[in-house]
C-alpha cells in the first residue's frame, strides 16, 4: 500500500540510499582476480540482501543477484511512494520490455521467462495470461487499445518493427495521459518531454538514412514531447545541418540543437542518444534533492539501475579478461 506521507517516504529513501555501493567498493570489486572473488566481495557488501538462492549463487551467474536487487528496489519504491501513478511512469520501460518479449515469444512459439523483468506496473503472471489469451480489457485504456490494434495487425502481417513501435508509442501516450490527469508540471514532465523530443529526432534521422516514406516515420514518432510530431514530419527531407534551426523549440531546444550539430559534424548518430541520456540523468540528479516532490524516490531507483549497469560491466570485463571502465558517475 502506498504511503501518503512524503516525509515518511523520503526518510526511508534516505536510509536505503546508504546501502548503495560506493565508487571505492565498485573499484575494489573490479580489481578482483576472478568473477568468483568479485561475487564474494559483492555479497560481503550486503548487495542483493541474501535474496539469491544457494543454487543461483553456485552457478556464478551474477545476473540472478542483480535482477533480485532491482526487483527488491522496484517493490520498495511501489510500497513507499505517496503517488503510485506518477512513480509508476518510471517503471513503464520494464512493462514495455515485457510486453514486447511476450509478444515476440508467442509469435515464435517459445518461452520468454528467462528475459522477463519483475517490478513493472503490470504483474508478470497477469501480463502473460493477457498476451496468451489476447484479452487486454484490464490494462489502462491506452495499452488496451494499442494491444488490440497490434493483434489486428498481427492477423495481417507479423512485423516486429510495427508492434515494437506501437508499444513504444503507448508508453509515451500513457505517460502523457497520467501527467495531464495529475497536473504534473515538474521534473517528471521535463524528463518525458526531453526523452520524447530526442527520441523523435533519432527516429527522424534514421528515417532519412533509410529513405523511409512519411507513413513509416509517423509510425515511430512518439507523443509527450514539446515539439509537435508534425514538425518532425515536415523535416523528413531537411538536411542534418539544417535540422537544428527547425527543431530548436521547447525547454530543451538548445540541448537538442547542440546534439544535432555534433551529429552533423561527425555523422555519429550515437552522439544524440548519449546527449539524450545525459539530459535525462541531469534532470533526475537535480530532482533527487527536492524535498517536496518524488525526485528523491525516483533518484534512488535510478541510482540502483546505474549500480546494476556498473556491476554488469565489471563482471563482463572480468569474464572477458579485460579491464572494466566504470560509468562516469563512479569515476
Beta strands, then each sheet from edge to edge (+ up, - down):
end
